[in-house]
Amino acid sequence: MTYLILARDGTSQIVLKRDSEDAAEKKARELKEMGWFEVEVREDKAGSATALTGRPQTLQ
């Protein structure tokens, strides 16, 4: 299963992709420590980030 990490930093929003829940949670903690906010982890049920925002985004 794939997990998406969504986060904002005031001017940007990122969507990162991880293959395990543990890896996604770890990355979410790292982003919070770096000052990102509205950080959340979601299961990628739709198969892409496009379904989250309505527009294509770069997944890292």
ZINORUR-V93338 format. One record per run of one state. SS is the DSSP state (hx for helix, st for strand, lp for the rest). FROM is the first residue (numbers start at 1). LEN is the number of residues. Records with the same first field share a line. If there is no record, write none. Layout:
SS->FROM-LEN ; FROM-LEN
This chain:
lp->1-2 ; 9-4 ; 19-2 ; 34-3 ; 44-6 ; 54-5 ; 60-1
st->3-6 ; 13-6 ; 37-7 ; 59-1
hx->21-13 ; 50-4
